[in-house]
Amino acid sequence: MLKLSSMPISSVPIWEIGKSMRIIKLFDIKENKREMISIVGGGGKTTTVFKLANELRALDKRVLVTTTTAMYNPSKELYNSLVLLDKHQKIYKDWSKGTIIVLGRCISVENKLLGVDSNVLDELYNEKLFDYILVEADGSKKKPIKAPGSHEPVIPSQTSKTIGVIGMDSLEKSIDENNVHRAELFSQITNSRIGDLITKDIICRLVISKDGLFKGLPLNSKKYLLLNKADREEQIEQAKSIAYMIRKANIIIDGIIAGSMKNERLNMV
């Protein structure tokens, strides 16, 4: 049975984060509970990771941001320290509270932070060095929507929440490699064709398919869908419609959030 907010969709307000509600509340992230959270999909994963990390740092938490695949090397103003395992740097235990540490294996010639083995992250979680570990668990090549490859996602077993991200700016775009990461595989998963326009129904199929957005999650991981880049009221209404379609699909989703993570205007739908 699908688990969503019991509030009628039409009555749910848009929250301006920082004025009336924190982002972490939308994903039910508790201030007093350690968690590993993995983020998958396309259309704003890195923005989501650092928005969450910054809120948690402001609450005086120790936060590790990392990847199990690859992510673009983040700007230095987003974190306090960068640790690269290929330089044999230790994961120190004396970092002060209220810090964001970025961890990767190394930085590639394409300026990407290459991923850490998921078993290493599970060990770090068990060592309780950090209050929260935020993991980019797949790649999207900056496309707003994607299909996971055969080797993806790479989600650590200690992940308690997985956030699946889809860019609402993908709607009505053609299914091709300009708009969709792994377009051919995407068309197979969503029962569509290369060149078709992405519809709300196709997005719904991506979400509910066992080979789609939430493929390969740990058994106990909760699922949250973020319909991101919904900057206009029309896009919020489209997101509500997608949420309604998912509600009828008889799958378990622990929360659906729509809006703009970049502009910190988000909506529970």
VEXDREN-2710 file (C-alpha; in Angstrom, 1 decimal):
% VEXDREN-2710
k/r/px/py/pz
1/MET/0.0/0.0/0.0
2/LEU/1.3/3.4/-0.9
3/LYS/2.2/5.6/2.1
4/LEU/1.7/9.3/1.4
5/SER/0.6/12.3/3.4
6/SER/-3.1/12.1/4.4
7/MET/-3.6/15.7/3.6
8/PRO/-5.6/16.4/0.4
9/ILE/-3.3/17.2/-2.4
10/SER/-5.0/20.5/-3.2
11/SER/-4.5/21.8/0.4
12/VAL/-0.8/21.2/0.8
13/PRO/1.1/24.5/0.9
14/ILE/4.4/25.3/-0.7
15/TRP/7.0/25.9/2.1
16/GLU/9.8/28.3/1.8
17/ILE/12.5/26.5/3.6
18/GLY/14.1/28.4/6.4
19/LYS/11.0/30.4/7.1
20/SER/8.6/27.7/8.2
21/MET/10.1/24.3/7.6
22/ARG/13.5/22.6/7.1
23/ILE/14.2/20.4/4.2
24/ILE/15.2/17.6/6.5
25/LYS/11.7/17.5/7.9
26/LEU/10.2/16.8/4.5
27/PHE/12.4/13.6/4.4
28/ASP/11.7/12.8/8.0
29/ILE/15.4/13.1/9.0
30/LYS/15.6/13.2/12.8
31/GLU/18.1/15.5/14.5
32/ASN/18.9/12.9/17.1
33/LYS/19.2/9.8/14.9
34/ARG/22.2/8.8/12.9
35/GLU/21.5/7.9/9.3
36/MET/23.0/6.9/6.0
37/ILE/21.0/8.4/3.1
38/SER/21.5/7.6/-0.5
39/ILE/20.4/9.8/-3.4
40/VAL/19.8/8.4/-6.9
41/GLY/18.3/9.6/-10.2
42/GLY/18.8/12.8/-12.2
43/GLY/17.8/16.4/-12.1
44/GLY/19.4/17.7/-8.9
45/LYS/21.2/15.0/-6.9
46/THR/24.2/17.1/-5.9
47/THR/22.1/20.1/-5.1
48/THR/19.9/18.0/-2.9
49/VAL/23.0/16.4/-1.1
50/PHE/24.5/19.7/-0.2
51/LYS/21.2/21.4/0.8
52/LEU/20.7/18.6/3.3
53/ALA/24.3/18.7/4.4
54/ASN/24.2/22.4/5.0
55/GLU/21.1/22.1/7.1
56/LEU/22.6/19.4/9.2
57/ARG/25.9/21.3/9.6
58/ALA/23.8/24.2/10.9
59/LEU/22.4/21.9/13.5
60/ASP/26.0/21.2/14.7
61/LYS/26.1/17.7/13.1
62/ARG/29.1/16.0/11.5
63/VAL/28.2/15.2/7.9
64/LEU/30.1/13.0/5.4
65/VAL/29.3/13.6/1.7
66/THR/30.5/11.0/-0.7
67/THR/29.8/8.9/-3.8
68/THR/29.9/5.2/-4.6
69/THR/30.2/5.9/-8.4
70/ALA/31.3/9.4/-9.4
71/MET/30.2/13.0/-8.9
72/TYR/31.5/16.3/-10.1
73/ASN/34.1/17.7/-7.8
74/PRO/32.1/20.1/-5.6
75/SER/33.0/23.8/-5.1
76/LYS/35.2/24.4/-2.0
77/GLU/32.7/26.7/-0.4
78/LEU/30.3/23.8/0.0
79/TYR/32.4/21.8/2.5
80/ASN/35.0/22.1/5.2
81/SER/37.4/19.4/4.2
82/LEU/38.2/17.1/1.3
83/VAL/39.6/13.6/1.9
84/LEU/41.0/11.5/-1.0
85/LEU/41.7/7.9/-0.2
86/ASP/44.3/7.5/-2.9
87/LYS/46.5/9.9/-0.9
88/HIS/46.2/7.6/2.2
89/GLN/44.5/10.2/4.3
90/LYS/43.0/8.9/7.4
91/ILE/39.4/9.3/8.4
92/TYR/40.1/11.3/11.5
93/LYS/38.0/10.9/14.6
94/ASP/38.5/14.3/16.0
95/TRP/36.7/16.5/13.5
96/SER/34.6/19.1/15.3
97/LYS/30.9/19.2/15.2
98/GLY/29.2/21.3/12.5
99/THR/31.4/20.2/9.6
100/ILE/30.9/18.8/6.2
101/ILE/33.6/16.4/5.0
102/VAL/33.7/15.3/1.3
103/LEU/35.2/11.8/0.7
104/GLY/36.3/10.3/-2.6
105/ARG/38.8/7.8/-3.9
106/CYS/40.5/10.3/-6.1
107/ILE/39.8/13.1/-8.6
108/SER/39.8/12.2/-12.3
109/VAL/41.1/14.1/-15.2
110/GLU/37.5/15.1/-15.9
111/ASN/37.4/16.7/-12.5
112/LYS/35.1/14.1/-11.1
113/LEU/35.3/12.8/-7.6
114/LEU/35.5/9.0/-8.0
115/GLY/33.6/6.7/-5.7
116/VAL/34.3/4.9/-2.5
117/ASP/33.5/1.2/-2.1
118/SER/30.1/0.8/-0.5
119/ASN/31.6/-1.6/2.1
120/VAL/33.9/1.1/3.2
121/LEU/31.0/3.4/3.8
122/ASP/29.1/0.7/5.8
123/GLU/32.2/0.4/8.0
124/LEU/32.4/4.2/8.5
125/TYR/28.8/4.2/9.5
126/ASN/29.3/1.5/12.0
127/GLU/32.3/3.3/13.5
128/LYS/30.0/6.3/14.3
129/LEU/32.5/8.9/13.0
130/PHE/29.6/10.9/11.5
131/ASP/26.1/11.8/12.4
132/TYR/25.0/11.5/8.8
133/ILE/26.5/10.0/5.7
134/LEU/25.0/11.3/2.4
135/VAL/25.8/9.2/-0.7
136/GLU/25.4/9.9/-4.4
137/ALA/24.8/6.4/-5.5
138/ASP/24.6/6.7/-9.3
139/GLY/25.4/9.0/-12.1
140/SER/23.3/10.9/-14.6
141/LYS/25.7/13.0/-16.7
142/LYS/23.7/16.1/-15.7
143/LYS/20.5/14.9/-17.4
144/PRO/17.1/15.5/-15.7
145/ILE/16.0/11.9/-15.9
146/LYS/17.7/8.5/-16.3
147/ALA/17.5/4.8/-16.2
148/PRO/19.9/2.9/-13.9
149/GLY/22.6/0.8/-15.6
150/SER/23.2/-2.9/-14.9
151/HIS/25.9/-1.8/-12.3
152/GLU/23.7/0.9/-10.7
153/PRO/22.8/2.1/-8.2
154/VAL/25.5/1.2/-5.7
155/ILE/23.7/1.7/-2.4
156/PRO/25.5/0.9/0.9
157/SER/23.6/-1.7/2.9
158/GLN/23.3/0.6/5.9
159/THR/21.2/3.1/3.9
160/SER/18.1/3.8/5.9
161/LYS/16.6/6.2/3.3
162/THR/16.9/6.5/-0.4
163/ILE/15.8/9.7/-2.2
164/GLY/15.0/9.2/-5.9
165/VAL/15.3/12.5/-7.9
166/ILE/13.6/13.3/-11.2
167/GLY/13.8/16.7/-12.9
168/MET/10.3/18.0/-13.8
169/ASP/11.9/19.9/-16.7
170/SER/12.1/16.5/-18.4
171/LEU/8.4/16.5/-19.1
172/GLU/7.5/16.8/-22.8
173/LYS/11.2/16.4/-23.8
174/SER/12.2/13.8/-26.4
175/ILE/13.5/10.4/-25.2
176/ASP/17.0/10.6/-26.6
177/GLU/20.6/11.0/-25.2
178/ASN/20.3/14.8/-25.1
179/ASN/17.6/14.6/-22.5
180/VAL/17.8/11.1/-20.9
181/HIS/20.8/9.3/-19.5
182/ARG/20.7/5.8/-21.0
183/ALA/17.8/6.6/-23.3
184/GLU/17.6/3.1/-24.9
185/LEU/17.4/1.4/-21.5
186/PHE/15.0/4.1/-20.3
187/SER/12.6/3.3/-23.2
188/GLN/12.7/-0.4/-22.4
189/ILE/11.9/0.2/-18.7
190/THR/9.1/2.6/-19.4
191/ASN/7.7/0.7/-22.4
192/SER/8.2/3.7/-24.7
193/ARG/10.3/4.4/-27.8
194/ILE/13.2/6.6/-28.7
195/GLY/11.8/9.9/-29.9
196/ASP/8.7/9.7/-27.8
197/LEU/7.9/12.7/-25.6
198/ILE/8.3/12.1/-21.8
199/THR/4.8/12.1/-20.3
200/LYS/3.5/11.9/-16.7
201/ASP/2.6/8.3/-17.3
202/ILE/6.2/7.5/-18.5
203/ILE/7.6/9.2/-15.3
204/CYS/5.2/7.1/-13.2
205/ARG/6.4/3.9/-15.0
206/LEU/10.0/4.8/-14.2
207/VAL/9.2/5.2/-10.5
208/ILE/7.2/2.0/-10.1
209/SER/9.3/-0.3/-12.2
210/LYS/11.5/-2.8/-10.3
211/ASP/14.2/-1.9/-12.8
212/GLY/13.5/1.8/-12.6
213/LEU/14.3/4.7/-10.2
214/PHE/14.3/2.7/-7.0
215/LYS/16.1/-0.4/-8.3
216/GLY/18.2/-2.5/-5.9
217/LEU/17.4/-0.7/-2.6
218/PRO/18.4/-2.4/0.7
219/LEU/15.5/-4.2/2.1
220/ASN/14.9/-1.8/5.0
221/SER/15.5/1.4/3.1
222/LYS/12.6/3.9/3.0
223/LYS/11.8/5.5/-0.3
224/TYR/11.3/9.2/-1.0
225/LEU/10.6/10.7/-4.4
226/LEU/11.7/14.2/-5.2
227/LEU/10.1/15.8/-8.3
228/ASN/12.6/18.6/-8.6
229/LYS/12.9/21.6/-10.8
230/ALA/9.2/22.4/-10.5
231/ASP/9.6/26.1/-10.5
232/ARG/6.2/27.1/-11.9
233/GLU/2.7/26.4/-10.5
234/GLU/1.9/24.4/-13.7
235/GLN/4.8/22.1/-12.9
236/ILE/3.6/21.7/-9.3
237/GLU/0.2/20.7/-10.6
238/GLN/1.8/18.2/-13.0
239/ALA/3.8/16.7/-10.0
240/LYS/0.5/16.4/-8.0
241/SER/-0.9/14.4/-11.0
242/ILE/2.1/12.1/-11.0
243/ALA/1.7/11.6/-7.3
244/TYR/-1.9/10.6/-7.8
245/MET/-0.9/8.1/-10.5
246/ILE/1.7/6.6/-8.2
247/ARG/-0.8/6.4/-5.4
248/LYS/-3.0/4.2/-7.6
249/ALA/-0.1/1.8/-8.4
250/ASN/0.0/0.0/-5.1
251/ILE/3.7/0.4/-4.3
252/ILE/5.3/1.7/-1.1
253/ILE/6.6/5.2/-1.2
254/ASP/7.3/6.9/2.1
255/GLY/7.0/10.5/0.8
256/ILE/6.7/12.5/-2.4
257/ILE/8.1/16.0/-2.5
258/ALA/7.8/18.4/-5.4
259/GLY/9.3/21.9/-6.1
260/SER/12.6/23.5/-6.5
261/MET/15.5/22.3/-4.2
262/LYS/17.7/25.0/-5.6
263/ASN/15.3/27.8/-4.7
264/GLU/14.3/26.0/-1.5
265/ARG/10.5/26.0/-2.3
266/LEU/9.2/22.5/-1.8
267/ASN/5.8/20.9/-1.6
268/MET/4.6/17.6/-0.1
269/VAL/2.2/16.0/-2.5
END
